[in-house]
Amino acid sequence: MPEVTVRKVISLEEMIETVTERIQNEIKTSFSRLSGHTGKSNDPETKIRIIVGFLAMLELVKQGIIMVEQQKNFQDINIEANAINK
C-alpha cells in the first residue's frame, strides 16, 4: 500500500480561540498579522490558515465580539475588539 502523509490542519474552533486571545491581548490588529500572511504564497497550509482565519473572523463579527474595517478593496482588514466586549 502506498504511504500517505497526514498533516494537521487548524480547525475553525482553534482559530476562533486564537483570534479571541489575540484581540484580548492587543485590542487592535490586522488580518495579515493575525493570519501570518506576508504576501503571495503557494504553500497550501498558508492558504488554509488564511481561509480558516477569515471564517473565524466572520464568526466573531457575527457574535459581536470584534469589529472589522477595510478602507479599500484588497487592502488589509483592521480588526478591533468590540467596545461592548472590552
Buried (B, 14 or more C-beta within 10 A) or exposed (E): EEEEEEEEEBEEEEBBEBBBEBBEEEEEBBBBBBBEBEEEEEEEEBEEBBEBBBEBBEBBBEEEBBBBEEEEEEEBBBBBBBEEBE
